[in-house]
Amino acid sequence: MRNAVSRSLFEMMPTSGSFFDKLGAHQTMLADTVRCEAYRLAIQKSIEPGSVVLDIGTGTGILALFAAQAGAGKIYAVETGDIASLTEEIVESNGYSSRVSVIRGNSLHIELPERVNLIISETVGFWGIDENILAIMHDAKMRHCLSGAIIMPRELQLFLVPAVSATAASPIDYWKQRPYGFDFSPAARRAYNNIYIRVIVDQDEFLSAPVEVGRFMLGEHTERTLTLNAKFNVTRSGIMTGLAGWFRIILADDVELTTDPSSEPLHWKHCFFPIAEPIAVDGHEVIRCRIETIVVDGFAAFSWHIKITDSAEKTLREYHQSTGQFCGDY
């Protein structure tokens, strides 16, 4: 069956709360059959009769239900949002109330009545790290796990590539066009100090080979700040508009998910770090980038620094951009 991703509508109510309180957000994730079936398979591989499971960011409870279906003895389904009350009803309607306990709260702050054999979470952002999964999984391992417990996902890898993407650049271009004859340059600055999500980048838009810029064993990393570096040798000509990013997560042996452009699209699609002014490259340049992140209020703020040099190492252009001004102190 073709993966049915990102086809849901988003409703007007509730008017307050987070994006994840909308049914449409959860419908989009549930409709991503590749995502859900990969998690179901990984859970089936990892559950033993009587296993005690912690599902962090349970949403409408699908991963907790998979765990119950696979034979777990007890599942603690933790959710910060108001959707938790609906999740309790869904659990009850499926007959799992005796084994699935929905807990309204943040996994970083709650206390469980017992330690668990398996931690499951899909707090995986559009570029993997942007929903604070590193801190979430480390805290869960330290405070909620039995010795030898399984962490799922267990590994996260991040990738970048310089790319030509008119689609990703269009939000910036709009503000530079002086709508109705007025100067909207302040809006343009905000636009290019942002990261664009659910972008689709094709392999034929790559300007070099992709580079893995980060690899993390989940549960092991505690960093609140990260610095990721990469070097790209441009191999074709084009108008570079920024860096496209994607991730790969390992759920269990032989079970993984990736948003690599060569793979079937998932609901995350790709993310895009734009540059303030597109630049023409002829296939001989070197691009160096440094991406820095810091977690602010549970989400990552980003700063990206890009330097483009010619084959003689002469600097052609440098860019320094940051989402920090919109994400608290950075």
Secondary structure, 3 states (H helix, E strand, C coil): CCCCCCCCCCCCCCCCCCHHHCHHHHHHHHHCHHHHHHHHHHHHHHCCCCCEEEEECCCCCHHHHHHHHCCCCEEEEEECCCHHHHHHHHHHHCCCCCCEEEEECCCCCCCCCCCEEEEEECCCECCECCCCHHHHHHHHHHHHEEEEEEEECCEEEEEEEEECCHHHHHHHHHHHCCHHHCCCHHHHHHHHCCCEEEECCCHHHECCCCEEEEEEECCCCCCCEEEEEEEEECCCEEEEEEEEEEEEEEEECCEEEECCCCCCCCCCCEEEEEEEEEEEEECCCEEEEEEEEEEECCEEEEEEEEEEECCCCCEEEEEEEECHHHCCCC
